[in-house]
Amino acid sequence: MVMEEKLMLSALRPHVSSWGYALFLTINATSIWGGIFPFLPLEFQTDAVTLTFFLAQAFAFGGAFVASAFGSYFFPRGARIMLVSLSALLVFAGSVCLIAAMYLSEFTMILTAGGGIFLGVGCAGMFMLWQRYFASLGAKPGNLRLIIGTAIAPIIYFALHVVPIALTAFLIPLIFVPLCALCVSLSVREMKIDQPMFEDVPRMHPKVYRQTVKDHWRSALCVGSLAFASGVIRSIALVHQEVFEIVNISSMIGSLVSAVVLLIVWFRFSVRFNLTSVFRVVYPIVITGFLLLPFLGAYYLNLFAALTYMIFSLVLMLMMIQSAQIARDRGINPVFIYALFGSVAYIMQSLGFLLGWFSDELSVFSADWLFVIAMLSSYVLGITLLVASGTLFRSLTGKAAAGSDPIEFISLKRAVAGPGQATELAGVAEEGGTTLPTGPAKRHTIKRHRPSPSEDYGVIRDRVTKQSLVLRDRFGLSSREAEVMELIARGNSVATITEKLVISENTVRTHSRHIYTKLDIHKRQELLDLLESMDPGEGQQEYRPQG
């Protein structure tokens, strides 16, 4: 037990990448309301300044994601370049422009617009830098460092409130931005760029990318719908200054709570889910909140604003994790899939903001502006649920609706082996990778079954399928790795697996290497022997046929 606790503490010790990502999230949080507006004088934040900054930042931020999605497809080599200095310089320039706008009144609007553009492009670039880094790691170390960084960010953000406002405005560009850039530079040195996702040339196999978009556009729309709700709340916060600080604080509290809860759950349980299922869970909460908005008072408005941004903070973290998982499972460019999600999310967030900002002019039949917001927001959320689920009450059948490339958290607790044995946690803490128990594996089952992109994965067809599921849980294989493993065991060639799963041959070979390493085997016959040693009845009750 003492050894287990030591390994857990070692694994949870912040890596330099976690500190760097935390600094970036703090920088982004201070710019999300208008440059470093939370720490700038309120008299500077006029309607004209706020709207000018928002339009410039939103256009630049969303445009950067759209450009990255197309750029990574048509110019993959360019998308692999890590422009750390340029992204940091743009964020620095944006912050400086906003500070200058306070003192050079004759150039206020020009500097505000310039600050919005620089911060928009720079923050988008930073997001994609961190996304490529976390995706390049294994699922366990990558997710662990990202979540720990998300938990640290609110602590740094709240610490800024003890610093005098006049000084804080200068801390961001002069201290935080250079430190963040340094952490990124140190982190990317350990990236392994010889993985299929970085070597991938999309136009050589467009079918893989078409299939990826087909499988995940619903998830992107779900994230976008929640982003729309957050955009509406963001505009309310700017119109009503009493809500302003509540939303800002709740956003960071949401990040902290989400990260801590996720770490606790990850330590104790193994779960698999996707963003569509997360949307279904939070949908009743958000839509009920909007429907009650016109009828309750300011206290409720504060509470709902806080809750909405807590949810959105969780979803943004999961969006980055999901994108990294897709890139690993399918061997596609991580910039492409993250930019796809980001484009939908941040464009819809901008639309939500504009709806809230101009809602007083959209009032119909003398209805209160909050009524208009509630009606239109509920409509967007409802349509999203309908599209994502197929119907309001029943899921669509088929692989696209079921989802694929699930976010997977294999219990950290199960990673701790018996005395004298290697542990996965030790691998995470010391090398950023994973090692496997060398002794008999402890029985561990995952009660939430998630299908994958292929039509029949998870369907209990015969003894081999049952044994594959048991082997998956014993050795902590991902859903994709278990899928590839079963196809190998059934005698499928690399070309056949490529065809069945709609991924590249390089990706199949990479998954095969990971499988053989985790199982500590070297050839197919050893895999067959290992499968045969598994008791097929071990997981029968948890995994039921689907069809």
N, C-alpha and C positions, 0 to 999 in steps of 0.2 A: 504493500500500500504506500509506503514511504517512497519507494522507487517510482511508483506510478505518479505520485504527486510531483516529484522532482522532474520527471520527464514532461509532465504537462506544463509546469512552470517554464521549463527550458524551451518548449515548443511555442509558448505564448510570449516569450521575450521579444519585444519589438525589433524587427530587422530595420536596417537603414531605409529600405523601401517603404516600410510602414510609416516611419517618421516623415519621409518625403511626401508620401501620398496624403498624410494628415495635414501637412503644411499647405499642400495644394488645395485640399478641400476647404481649409480655412480661408485661403486667398479667394477661392471661388465664392464662398459664403459671404465674404465682405463685399463682393462685387455684384452679387445677384440682385441686390435692390438698387443698383445704380452706382457702379464703381465701388468706392469705399464709403457709400452713403450711411451705413450704420454708424460710422465714426466721423461723419462730416456734419457741419452745422445745419440745422433744420431750415434756416432762412435761405440757404443755398439751394434747397431742394424744391424749387418752384415747379408748377405743373409743366411749364415749357421745357425746363431742364430734364425733368424725369421722363417725359414722353420722348424727347429727342434722344436721350441716352438709351431708353428701352428699344426704340425702333432701330437705332444703329446697332446695338448689341445683338438684338434678336436676329436681324438680317445677317449679320456677320457670323454669329454662332451657328444658326441653322444652316446658312449657306456653306459654312466650312464642313459640316457633316455631309451635306449633299455632295459637295465637290469631292470629298474624301471617298465616298461610296463609289462614284463613277471613276475617280482617279485610280483607286486601288484595283479596279477591274481592268481598265484599259492601260494603265501604266504601273503594273505591279512592282517593278524595280524601284520606282520613285517612292512608292508607299512604304517600302522597307527602310527608307532612310530615316533615322531618328534625329529630327531637327530640334534638339534640346535647346540650344542657344537661341534659335530664332523664336521658339514658343515663349521662352522666358523673357526675351527682349520685348516681345509684343505685349505681354502682361505688364511688364515694367513700364513701357511707354504709355499704356492705357491708364495706369494709376497716376503717372506723372501728369498726363493731360487733364485729369479730373482735379488734381491739386492746383494746377496752374489756372484752371477755369475759375477757381474761387478768387484769385488775385487779379486776373486780367479780365475785368468785366466786359471790355469791348470785344473780347474774343470768346466769351463764355460758351456760346452755342456751338461755335466751330470746334472748340477744344472738347466740349462734351460729346459731340458726335464722333470726333476722332478717338476719344477715350473709349466710347462704346464699340467702335470697330476694332480697335487694337485688342481690347479685353475679350471681345467675342471670338475673334480668330485665335488669339493666344490661349484662352482657356479651352477652346475646342481642341487645339493642338496638344495641350497638356493632357487632356482626358485620353486622347488616342495614344499618346506616349505611354501612359500608365497602363492602358488596356493591352497594348502589345507586350509590355513587360510581364504583367500578371498572366496573360495567356501563354507566354513562352514557358512558364514554370509548369510543374505538374499540378493537377487539380487541387491536391491537398495543400502544398506550400503556397501556391498562388492565391487560393481563396483565403487561407489563414492570414497571410500578410495584408491582403486587401481589407478584410474584416477588422483586423486589429488597427489598421490605419484609419478606418472609418470611425472606430471607437475613440481614438486619440484626438481626432480633429475637434470635436466639441469641447474637449478640455482646454485645448489651445485657444479656441474661439472665446470661451468664457473668460479665460485668463486675460484677454485683451481688454476686458471691461474694467480692469483695475488700473489700467494705464491711462493717463490723461488723454483726452480725445485729440488734442493738438499734436501729441506725439505719435499716437496710434496711426494717424493718417500717413505718416512717413515710415512707420515700421514695415508696412506691407511691401512697398517697392524696394526699400533699401536693405531690409533684413530677410523677410520671408521669401521673397521671390528668388534671390540668389541662393539661399539655403535649399529651397526646393529644387532648383536647377542642379545644384551639387549632388543632392540625393538621387536625382534621376540619373545623372551621369555615372555615379558609382554603381547604381543598380543595374543599368543596362550592360555593364561589363560582364555580368554573369549570364546574360541571355544566350541561349543556344539557337542560333539563327539557321542551323542546318535542318530544322524540322520542316515537314511538308507544308505547313501553313505559311512559312516564310519563303519557301522556294516555289510556291505554287504560281502558275501562269494561268489565270482564269480562262482566257480565250482558247486554251488547249482542251478544256473540258467544260464548256458552258452549261451542259446539262446538270452538273453538280450544283452550280450557282442558281440555276432556275429552280431546282428541287429545294434548295435551301430557302429561297425566298417563298416558295409555295408552302413550305412546312412552317414558316415562322412569321408570316405577315400578320397572322391573327394575334400572336403574342405581342408584336410591335404595336398593333392597334390598341391592345389592352393597356400597354404602357402609355401610349399616346393619350388615351382617354383620361387616365389618372393625371397625366401631365396637363391636360386641358383644365381639369378641376383645380390643379394647383395654380395654373395661370390666372384663373378667375379669382382665386383667393389672394394671389399676389397683387392684383389690381385693387381689390378691396382694401388691402393693407396700405397701399399707397394713397388711396383716396381718404381713408380713415386712419389718421396717425395713431389713434389709440390701439388699433389692431396691429400696427406696424411692428412694434417690438415683440408682441406675442408670437407672430408668425416667424419672425427671425429666430427667436429663442427656441420655439417648438421644432423648427426644422433641425436644429442642431441636437436638441434633446432626442428627437426621433431617430437621428443617426446613431446616437449613443445607445439608446434602448434597443434599437433593432440589432445593432452589432453584438451587444452583450447577450441578448436573448438567443440570437443565432448561434453564438459560441457555446452557450450552455446546452442548447438542444443538440448541437453537433457533437458535443462531448458525450452525451448520454445515449443518443439515438442515431439511427441511420434513416435518412429520408430521401425520397426522390420526388421532385415536383417541377412544374414549369410556371411561367409567368401568367399563362391563361388561368391556371387553377388559383393562383394568388389573387387575380382580378375577381374571380367568382367569390372568393371569401370576403374581400373588402367591399365588393359592389353594394351589398345591402346597407352597409354602414355609410358609405359616401352618398348614395342616392337618398337615403333617409335624411341625412344631414342637409342636403340641398332643399328637399321638400319642406323641411321645417324652418328654413332660413327666413322666409318673409314673416313668420308668425311669432318668433321669439325675439328677445331683446339683444342688447349689445353684449351681455355676458355670454349668451349662447354663441354669438358671432365669433367671439374670441376663442371659445372652446372648439368650435367647428373648424376654425382656421388652423388652430394648433393641431388638431387631429388629422386634417387633410395633409398638412406638410409632414407630419410624422409618417403617414402612410407613403407619401411620395418619396421620402428619404429612403425608406426600406426598399421600394421598388427600383430606385436608381441604383442601389447597391446590387440588387439581384439582377438587374439588367446587365451590369458589367460582368457578373459571374456567369450568367447565361450565355452571353456573347463569347466569353472565353471558352466555355464548354463546347459550344458549337464549332469554334475554330479548331479545337483539339480533336473532336470526334470526326469531323468531316475533312480536316486538313485544308481548310480554306483560309484566305487572308483574314486575320483578325480585324484589320481596319475596315474591311468591307462589311462584315456582319455588325460590328459595333456602330459604324456610321449609318447603316440601315436603320437600326433601332433608334439611334440618336436623332436622325433626320425626322422620323415620324413623331418622336416624343417632343422635340423642342419646337417643331413647327406648330404642333397642336397646342403646346403650352403658350406660344405667342398668340394664337387665335383666341385662346381662353382669356389671356390678359386684355386683348383688345375688346373682347365682349364686355368684360367687367368695367373697363375704362370708359367706354362709350355707352354703357347700359342706360344712363339717364336719358339719352337721346333715342333709345330704342323702346322706351316705355309705350305700351299700347293700352287704349281704353282707360287712361289715367291710372294704370296699375303701378304699384310701387316698383322701383328699379330692382329691388331684391327679388320680387316676384318674377320679373323677366329673366334674371340670372338663374333662378331656381328652375324655371320651366325649360330653358334652353340647355342648361347643364344636365338636367335629368334626361332630356331627350338624347343628348350625345352619349351619355353613359348607357342608356337603354339600348340604343342602336348598336353600340359596341358589344354589349352582352349578346345580343341577337346574332350578330355576325360571327363572334368568336365561338359561340356555343351551338349555333345552328337553329336553336329554338330556346325560348326562355326557360324551358323545363327539362329538356333532354339533350344530351350531348350528341353531336354528329358521330356517325360511325365512320371508320376509315382512319388512315394513318395521319392525315393532315390535321384533322380535328383533335385526334387523341394527343397530338404533340409529339415532339421528338427531342433528342439531345437534352434530356432532363437535367436540371440542376441537381447534382448528387452530393450528399454529405454522408460519407461512410463514417460511422461513429468513431471518434477519436479514442474513446475508452477501449474499444476492441483492439486498437492498435498496440496496446500494451501486452506483451507476451509474458510468459512465466519467467522465473529467475534464470539468469544465464542465457536468455534468448535475445535475439536482436529484436528491435521494435521499430515500428513505422514512425513513432513520435521522435525517436532519436534521429532518424533519417531526416525528418522535417527540421528539427532544431539545428542539426550540425551541418547538413549538406543541402538542405532545401529539396531533398528528394525523398524516396521511400525505400525502405528495406523490408524484408518479409520475415515473419516468424520462421525459425528453422525447425521448431518442434511441431507437435500435433496442433492443429488449429482448433480454436474454440468454436463451438457451434454459435452461429450468429445468423439471424434471419431478418430480412427487411420486409415489413408487413405491407408497405405501400408499393404496389407493383406499377411500374411505368412502362408503357410500350415504347418502341423506338421507331425510326423511319420505315423499316421494312414492314410489310403487311402482316407477317406471321410471327414476329418476335414476341415471346411471352405466351404464345399459345402452347399448351401442354400437348404435344403431339405423341411423344413416346418417352421411353426411359432416358434417352440421351438428353432431352430437354430438361427433365427433372434433375438429372445429375449436373447439368450445366448450371442450373440455378443454384443448386447447393454449393457447387464449386465457386461460383461467383461470390456468394456471401462469405464463404470461408476465407477466401483470399483477397476480398475487397476489390474485385474487378468492377470497372464501370459498366454501365448497361451496354455501351458500344463494344467494349472489350469482350464481354460475355457473348455478345451476338457474333462477333468475328470468331471467337473461340469455338462456338457451336458449329459454325459453318466449316471451319477447318476440320473439326472432328468428323464431320459428315463427308469429308473428302472433296470439298469444293476447292477449285484452283483460285489463285489470286484474281484472275480475270473474271471468274464467275462471281466472286465476292464483290468485286468492283461493280459489276452489273446489278447485283441484287440490292446493294446498299447505296448506289449512286454516289460513290466516292472515288478518288483517284487510286491508282495502284500503289503509289508511294505511301498514301495514308493507310492502306491495308497492311503493307509491310511494317509500317511504324507500329500499328496496333499489335501486330503479331510479335514484334520484338518486346513490347511492353508485357504482353501476356506471358511469353516464355520466361521473361525475367521475374515477374511476380510469382509464377508457379515453380520457378527454379528447375525448368526442364529445357531440353535442347532439340527435341524432334517430336514429330506428330505421334509416334508410337507411345512416347512417354506421356503425352497428353491423353491418349486413349486409355492408358493404364491408370492414370490419375482419376479420370472420369469414372472408370469402372469401379474404383475403390470408394466412390461416393455412394451413400445410402439414398436412393431416389425418394424414399418416403419422408425424408427429413423436412422438406419444405412443401409437401403436398397441400397441406391445409391453407398455407398462406397464398399459394399461387393457383388460381383457378383458370380454366380454359377461357379464352376470349374468342368470340367469333360471331 
